Amino acid sequence: MTVLVLGASGTTGSRLARQLIEHDIPVRRAGRSPSADVRFDWTDPVTFAPAVREVHAVYLVAPLGVADPEPIMTPFLVEAQRAGVQRVALLSSSAIPVGGIGARLADFVPGWTILRPTWFATNFTGDHLHARSARAEGEIVSATEDGRVPFIDPDDIAAVARHVLTGLEAPRRDLVLTGPEPLTFDDVAAELTTHTGRDVRHRRISVTDLSARLQQDGIPAPFADLLAGMDAAIAQGAEDRTTSVVEEITGRPPRSFRSFLTR
Ligand SMILES: NC(=O)c1ccc[n+]([C@@H]2O[C@H](COP(=O)([O-])OP(=O)(O)OC[C@H]3O[C@@H](n4cnc5c(N)ncnc54)[C@H](OP(=O)(O)O)[C@@H]3O)[C@@H](O)[C@H]2O)c1
């Protein structure tokens, strides 16, 4: 019944691993750090077979910053199929078009799910650019204008992943995961002001200026353009909706941005 968690040191993988352990489900944490249970590196295919050996289910976090992950992920899925893996939950995004490797998961495993979360609430905490600029300059900077996003608590993504990987049946469909209410970046700035006790405002910039800002922060130009374009999509309303999927799958409603900040 072992669940292999890729990206186990990351935002969602670490939460999923913790939740599985809390439910007494055997976990194998994969990654490149010495603290991982098994070494796993997308750039090193010899690490694939040992990672999936005697594994029932896999939480699949794609290689980061790769425009087309399919050529890298296909050999991994071949190994997973060979090892008899029964379930896969692929972490995708509501902002990524349906298709690609996700559309081929059923070729490799009988029980598959594609998780399509909206933007993470954690993007405003820790070392993320928004959090750093909120701390250093008292502002979050975006090209989202008045666009709204139903930010999701990554603990809720992990809870859905645990259910679909270990429950009676895999959904065999795409699940769009959202928090309970769409917020503008002005709303987020107001919440950050309330919760940190210091003024945080939302500064609106153009898509071009946002891409330049992201590149100054070390993000390669093509990926910076992609991310800035996602802000433009938010401005046009692409993320302005909620779904009931977290509650349908876990039996409890998703947590709000406010309760996330409070915790
Ligand atoms: N942030 C958002 O708002 C948002 C919204 C929707 C979807 N997403 C999606 O979330 C995904 C990222 O997931 P996350 O936030 O849970 O992870 P994360 O916090 O970004 O951490 C990345 C993980 O990937 C692992 N990793 C990086 N390079 C690797 C490599 N070469 N081989 C093996 N593992 C590697 C890292 O592990 P080690 O360094 O330990 O190996 C780490 O655990 C992205 O695909 C993104 O599209 C994000």
The ligand as a MOL file (V3000), in Angstrom:
LIG
                    3D

  0  0  0     0  0            999 V3000
M  V30 BEGIN CTAB
M  V30 COUNTS 48 52 0 0 0
M  V30 BEGIN ATOM
M  V30 1 N 2.3590 27.8870 -6.6310 0
M  V30 2 C 1.1640 27.8980 -7.1720 0
M  V30 3 O 0.3600 28.8170 -6.9710 0
M  V30 4 C 0.7330 26.7160 -8.0350 0
M  V30 5 C -0.5950 26.6820 -8.4860 0
M  V30 6 C -1.0210 25.5780 -9.2440 0
M  V30 7 C -0.1210 24.5810 -9.5590 0
M  V30 8 N 1.1670 24.6580 -9.1250 0 CHG=1
M  V30 9 C 2.0880 23.5890 -9.5240 0
M  V30 10 O 2.7350 23.0620 -8.3980 0
M  V30 11 C 3.9160 22.4030 -8.8620 0
M  V30 12 C 4.9760 22.5110 -7.8080 0
M  V30 13 O 4.5370 21.7370 -6.6940 0
M  V30 14 P 4.8810 22.1310 -5.2150 0
M  V30 15 O 4.5710 23.6050 -5.0360 0
M  V30 16 O 4.2480 21.1520 -4.3280 0 CHG=-1
M  V30 17 O 6.4580 21.9410 -5.1860 0
M  V30 18 P 7.5950 23.0160 -4.8100 0
M  V30 19 O 7.3520 23.5380 -3.4390 0
M  V30 20 O 7.7270 23.9730 -5.9520 0
M  V30 21 O 8.8720 22.1040 -4.7180 0
M  V30 22 C 9.4120 21.4850 -5.8640 0
M  V30 23 C 9.7010 20.0410 -5.5570 0
M  V30 24 O 10.2090 19.4650 -6.7630 0
M  V30 25 C 11.3620 18.7280 -6.4330 0
M  V30 26 N 12.2670 18.7710 -7.5730 0
M  V30 27 C 12.7750 19.8670 -8.1740 0
M  V30 28 N 13.6030 19.5120 -9.1670 0
M  V30 29 C 13.6050 18.1400 -9.1810 0
M  V30 30 C 14.2880 17.1660 -9.9610 0
M  V30 31 N 15.1470 17.4910 -10.9390 0
M  V30 32 N 14.0320 15.8630 -9.6880 0
M  V30 33 C 13.1980 15.4950 -8.7000 0
M  V30 34 N 12.5380 16.3650 -7.9120 0
M  V30 35 C 12.7600 17.6790 -8.1590 0
M  V30 36 C 11.9460 19.3650 -5.2090 0
M  V30 37 O 12.5500 18.3500 -4.4600 0
M  V30 38 P 14.1070 18.2160 -4.1140 0
M  V30 39 O 14.7130 19.5770 -4.3740 0
M  V30 40 O 14.1200 17.8040 -2.6790 0
M  V30 41 O 14.6030 17.1560 -5.0110 0
M  V30 42 C 10.7150 19.8650 -4.4590 0
M  V30 43 O 10.2540 18.8980 -3.5560 0
M  V30 44 C 4.2800 23.0530 -10.1860 0
M  V30 45 O 4.1860 22.0800 -11.1980 0
M  V30 46 C 3.2230 24.1180 -10.3870 0
M  V30 47 O 2.7770 24.2010 -11.7230 0
M  V30 48 C 1.6200 25.6960 -8.3670 0
M  V30 END ATOM
M  V30 BEGIN BOND
M  V30 1 1 1 2
M  V30 2 2 2 3
M  V30 3 1 2 4
M  V30 4 1 4 5
M  V30 5 2 4 48
M  V30 6 2 5 6
M  V30 7 1 6 7
M  V30 8 2 7 8
M  V30 9 1 8 9
M  V30 10 1 8 48
M  V30 11 1 9 10
M  V30 12 1 9 46
M  V30 13 1 10 11
M  V30 14 1 11 12
M  V30 15 1 11 44
M  V30 16 1 12 13
M  V30 17 1 13 14
M  V30 18 2 14 15
M  V30 19 1 14 16
M  V30 20 1 14 17
M  V30 21 1 17 18
M  V30 22 2 18 19
M  V30 23 1 18 20
M  V30 24 1 18 21
M  V30 25 1 21 22
M  V30 26 1 22 23
M  V30 27 1 23 24
M  V30 28 1 23 42
M  V30 29 1 24 25
M  V30 30 1 25 26
M  V30 31 1 25 36
M  V30 32 1 26 27
M  V30 33 1 26 35
M  V30 34 2 27 28
M  V30 35 1 28 29
M  V30 36 1 29 30
M  V30 37 2 29 35
M  V30 38 1 30 31
M  V30 39 2 30 32
M  V30 40 1 32 33
M  V30 41 2 33 34
M  V30 42 1 34 35
M  V30 43 1 36 37
M  V30 44 1 36 42
M  V30 45 1 37 38
M  V30 46 2 38 39
M  V30 47 1 38 40
M  V30 48 1 38 41
M  V30 49 1 42 43
M  V30 50 1 44 45
M  V30 51 1 44 46
M  V30 52 1 46 47
M  V30 END BOND
M  V30 END CTAB
M  END
